[in-house]
Every structure is written in structure tokens, then in C-alpha cells.
Amino acid sequence: MRPFLLFWRQAFTLEGSATTLVLPHVLAFGVVAGVVSAVAWFVERQFHQSLALAVAPYEVAGAVLGLLLVLRTNAGYDRWWEARKLWGGIVNQSRNLATHGLAYGPADADWRRRFVAWTAAFGHAARGSLRGEPDCPEVAALLGADEARRVAAADHAPGYVALRLAGLLREATDAHGMDRVAFLQADRERALLIDHVGACERILKTPLPLAYSIKIRRFLVLFLVTLPFGLLDEVPSHWLIPVITVLVAYPVVGLDQIGIELQNPFSKAKLNHLPLDDITATIERNVKGLLAASC
């Protein structure tokens, strides 16, 4: 798509946007601003008193609020990017493990088929574990229904798959004469897969501190609810205040929501979650390709 068309499409698309999530909150702040405008207009007409506040404090508070939101958004993006790098590691380690097993493991066709199937299953099991989805049809297609049930019933599905991979490497060494050095290198690749999954679980189970989110949202609500009072003497008509408040609230509340969404990069319910389905499909396709190339 041309850059010109891509710009306008992304400017107005709702898919992958926080707009649908924040719109109710934005409209709520617009309603509050409308109430404030109506009360201020009534007080001025009936009592000749102004409810206006100085706008200068809002300029300072807005800068501080923007900085806090950017810092939290960056913290959320760091978590998202770290998770993506870890899954890049899972892709590479899966390829390396399959390469070592096929290059230095036994020539037995059944062992090679099982080894590649379990290697491909690791990514699917890790994805299901991080998403809380123990039943993965891809695992059943690779290993059969019985083994898929065992993987799903395991306390830690990726760990169970890694255990079976270790058993296959042990079988290759004891029964088929696999070189010990090659065994150690392949087992190292297998262990690194678990290290990457463990790091992903750290991200999943350790969200950003709740107190940080509460403090920012209280500041945000206080700023947007009182903003209409600071605009009373700054706009030619009180009835423009709700419009201006909505225009200010949309990016501010949107940044807050994006920071929340980025905290969990694995859940499909979150915006811009990692494309784990595509990543695990790539792993499966790659390792199967290595098996086909080695025949």
C-alpha cells in the first residue's frame, strides 16, 4: 500500500486501535464538561459570578501528566519488545535444536520424525501455556490425541515437552550411539528453550505496579474533570468547552489505555498482542522443512 493511503487508513481505522476502548470514558468527560459549562452559564446569568479558574496551573499539570503517561507507555512497550525478543529466541533455539538432532542424531527415521514433532510442539505448548489455553489442536496434529492430552494435563506443558525432548536425546545417545559432545550441545539448546519460556512467564506474572496505575488515573481524572473550569475564560462560548475537553481527553486517555494494553503481550484479548499463532506456525514449518531437507 502506498504511504499516502497507508497514512489515512491508519489514521481512521478502528482495528488495532484503542479508540473503541476509551471512547466511553472520553464521552463521559465530555458530559462532565457540558454539566460544568451549563452550571457556569447559569451562575453567571443569575448571580453574576464566575466559576473560572486560572489556566496556567493546567498547562503545568498537563505537561506533568503527559510525561507520566509517556513513561508508562514506554515501560509497557519495553515489556512487549522483551517478549518479542524472547520469542525470537524460541524460534532460533527450536531451529538449532532440530538442526543438531538431525545432523548429529541417529539415522533412524522414526526417531527423527518424533524428535522434529516434539520440537515443533514445544512452541505450541509454550503459546498455550502463556495464554491459558492448554488444549492446542496443533499439538494433537503433531503428536496424536493421546500425547496431546498428556501435554494439556501437565502442570507445565512446555516443561513436559522439554522432558520428552530430553528423553529422545538420551535415547539417541544410549540406543543409537549419538556423540556425547553433540548430545551436550543439543541438550543446551533444549534447556535454553525453557529459559526463554521462564522469562516470558516473568513478564506475564509481574505486571506494572498497581499503585502506579492508580496514581496516574487519579491524576488524569482530576485534570480532565476540572479542566472545564480553566477554560471558562479562555473560549468565546461556554458550549465549546465540552468539545475541547473531548479533544484533550481522547489522546490522554488513549495513551493511558495503550500503557495498560502493552503490559500483557501474550493475551489475544489485548491490543497488538504478539502474533504467537504465526510465530509457532513458522517454527513448525521450519523444523519440518529441515526434516524434509535431511532425508
Secondary structure, DSSP 8 states (H G I E B T S, - for coil): --HHHHHHHHHH--TT-SHHHHHHHHHHHHHHHHHHHHHHHHHHHHH-------SHHHHHHHHHHHHHHHHHHHHHHHHHHHHHHHHHHHHHHHHHHHHHHHHHS---HHHHHHHHHHHHHHHHHHHHHHHT----HHHHHHH-HHHHHHHHHSSSHHHHHHHHHHHHHHHHHHHH---HHHHHHHHHHHHHHHHHHHHHHHHHH--S-HHHHHHHHHHHHHHHHHHHHHHTTTSS-GGGHHHHHHHHHHHHHHHHHHHHHTT-SS-TTSTT---HHHHHHHHHHHHHHHHHHH-
